[in-house]
Amino acid sequence: MDVVRLETDRLILDEPTDADIPFIYAYCQDQLISDFTTVPQPYRLRDAENFLTKVVRPGWVNGTELTWALRRKSEPTILGVVSLRAWNDAQAMVGFWLGAPWRGQGYMPEATAAVCDWAFDSTWFSDATPPKSTIVWEALVGNPASALVARKVGFRYTGTGRGEVARFGEFPPSHRAELTRSDRPGPGDNWPTEAFSK
Ligand SMILES: CC(C)(COP(=O)(O)OP(=O)(O)OC[C@H]1O[C@@H](n2cnc3c(N)ncnc32)[C@H](O)[C@@H]1OP(=O)(O)O)[C@@H](O)C(=O)NCCC(=O)NCCS
């Protein structure tokens, strides 16, 4: 499928490109990204290159995983990424990370809201077999910043237990939440305070 370009108040969301590789490599040296996402460890320049050639480009072509770069309208440096992956029947899974210098300014809730709103109205959702209706979020226990993003967007907490996303062959305890069109705009409900603890 064609890459989808989105715009929010402060951001442009478009395809990560080769020019972003040095930034992706630098951002992914960060401890929080290695602790809470599934990026390779240690993270080498080759991993950033592989991310573009083996994840981003085929993901858009096949429509299996849609990855957007976040960029401020004022200048095009990549800030981080947000993705939607075809997950199980009727569901897509959202994933995101932001380079450390760009955190705490509400960029990820803004971007994730735009991506989810696009998905609910897209043929990517309506023409899937079966049609998709739900976006799921999952984060390891102890990642309050991610849970705060999910709640701001409108995700409803659905439980804590064995994760469904493999992390180096394990499925550690994770919080889960779901978003449907009627949950937008947020904030989501049912969240226990433990989801916001380190
Ligand atoms: C999760 C993440 C994308 C949040 O994005 P963001 O744009 O910073 O989100 P927000 O600005 O809404 O901040 C979320 C909350 O975390 C707090 N926060 C977390 N890290 C922060 C930092 N380094 N500086 C400032 N605030 C931070 C914010 O204060 C905010 O709290 P609030 O809702 O009470 O205001 C970012 O922290 C990140 O990249 N983390 C590492 C990777 C990761 O965990 N990805 C998710 C895997 S499930």
The ligand as an SDF file (V2000), in Angstrom:
LIG
                    3D

 48 50  0  0  0  0  0  0  0  0999 V2000
    6.5510    6.2750   26.0810 C   0  0  0  0  0  0  0  0  0  0  0  0
    7.0720    7.5400   25.3790 C   0  0  0  0  0  0  0  0  0  0  0  0
    6.9610    7.3490   23.8780 C   0  0  0  0  0  0  0  0  0  0  0  0
    6.2120    8.7250   25.8590 C   0  0  0  0  0  0  0  0  0  0  0  0
    6.1160    9.7480   24.8790 O   0  0  0  0  0  0  0  0  0  0  0  0
    5.9700   11.3040   25.2570 P   0  0  0  0  0  0  0  0  0  0  0  0
    5.6970   12.0760   24.0320 O   0  0  0  0  0  0  0  0  0  0  0  0
    7.1110   11.7090   26.1000 O   0  0  0  0  0  0  0  0  0  0  0  0
    4.6520   11.2770   26.1090 O   0  0  0  0  0  0  0  0  0  0  0  0
    4.1630   12.4460   27.0730 P   0  0  0  0  0  0  0  0  0  0  0  0
    4.8390   13.7280   26.7720 O   0  0  0  0  0  0  0  0  0  0  0  0
    2.6690   12.4060   27.0610 O   0  0  0  0  0  0  0  0  0  0  0  0
    4.7120   11.9400   28.4680 O   0  0  0  0  0  0  0  0  0  0  0  0
    4.1560   10.8280   29.0910 C   0  0  0  0  0  0  0  0  0  0  0  0
    4.3240   11.0060   30.5620 C   0  0  0  0  0  0  0  0  0  0  0  0
    5.6070   10.5100   30.9170 O   0  0  0  0  0  0  0  0  0  0  0  0
    6.3590   11.5320   31.6110 C   0  0  0  0  0  0  0  0  0  0  0  0
    7.7480   11.4250   31.1580 N   0  0  0  0  0  0  0  0  0  0  0  0
    8.3280   10.2780   30.8900 C   0  0  0  0  0  0  0  0  0  0  0  0
    9.6180   10.4480   30.5290 N   0  0  0  0  0  0  0  0  0  0  0  0
    9.8510   11.7310   30.5530 C   0  0  0  0  0  0  0  0  0  0  0  0
   11.0180   12.5090   30.3030 C   0  0  0  0  0  0  0  0  0  0  0  0
   12.1930   11.9590   29.9540 N   0  0  0  0  0  0  0  0  0  0  0  0
   10.9160   13.8210   30.4070 N   0  0  0  0  0  0  0  0  0  0  0  0
    9.7620   14.3520   30.7680 C   0  0  0  0  0  0  0  0  0  0  0  0
    8.6460   13.6670   31.0320 N   0  0  0  0  0  0  0  0  0  0  0  0
    8.6690   12.3560   30.9340 C   0  0  0  0  0  0  0  0  0  0  0  0
    5.7100   12.8110   31.2420 C   0  0  0  0  0  0  0  0  0  0  0  0
    5.8470   13.7280   32.2910 O   0  0  0  0  0  0  0  0  0  0  0  0
    4.2690   12.4370   31.0350 C   0  0  0  0  0  0  0  0  0  0  0  0
    3.5880   12.4830   32.2600 O   0  0  0  0  0  0  0  0  0  0  0  0
    2.1810   13.2710   32.3710 P   0  0  0  0  0  0  0  0  0  0  0  0
    1.2330   12.4900   31.5140 O   0  0  0  0  0  0  0  0  0  0  0  0
    1.8660   13.2180   33.8140 O   0  0  0  0  0  0  0  0  0  0  0  0
    2.4180   14.6290   31.8360 O   0  0  0  0  0  0  0  0  0  0  0  0
    8.5510    7.7980   25.7310 C   0  0  0  0  0  0  0  0  0  0  0  0
    8.6680    7.9340   27.1230 O   0  0  0  0  0  0  0  0  0  0  0  0
    9.4970    6.6920   25.2640 C   0  0  0  0  0  0  0  0  0  0  0  0
    9.9480    6.7060   24.1380 O   0  0  0  0  0  0  0  0  0  0  0  0
    9.8520    5.7360   26.1580 N   0  0  0  0  0  0  0  0  0  0  0  0
   10.8050    4.6650   25.8180 C   0  0  0  0  0  0  0  0  0  0  0  0
   10.2420    3.6580   24.8140 C   0  0  0  0  0  0  0  0  0  0  0  0
    8.9400    3.0560   25.2930 C   0  0  0  0  0  0  0  0  0  0  0  0
    8.7460    2.7900   26.4530 O   0  0  0  0  0  0  0  0  0  0  0  0
    8.0360    2.8040   24.3230 N   0  0  0  0  0  0  0  0  0  0  0  0
    6.7480    2.1980   24.6200 C   0  0  0  0  0  0  0  0  0  0  0  0
    6.8730    0.7100   24.6930 C   0  0  0  0  0  0  0  0  0  0  0  0
    5.3230   -0.0250   25.1410 S   0  0  0  0  0  0  0  0  0  0  0  0
  1  2  1  0
  2  3  1  0
  2  4  1  0
  2 36  1  0
  4  5  1  0
  5  6  1  0
  6  7  2  0
  6  8  1  0
  6  9  1  0
  9 10  1  0
 10 11  2  0
 10 12  1  0
 10 13  1  0
 13 14  1  0
 14 15  1  0
 15 16  1  0
 15 30  1  0
 16 17  1  0
 17 18  1  0
 17 28  1  0
 18 19  1  0
 18 27  1  0
 19 20  2  0
 20 21  1  0
 21 22  1  0
 21 27  2  0
 22 23  1  0
 22 24  2  0
 24 25  1  0
 25 26  2  0
 26 27  1  0
 28 29  1  0
 28 30  1  0
 30 31  1  0
 31 32  1  0
 32 33  2  0
 32 34  1  0
 32 35  1  0
 36 37  1  0
 36 38  1  0
 38 39  2  0
 38 40  1  0
 40 41  1  0
 41 42  1  0
 42 43  1  0
 43 44  2  0
 43 45  1  0
 45 46  1  0
 46 47  1  0
 47 48  1  0
M  END
$$$$
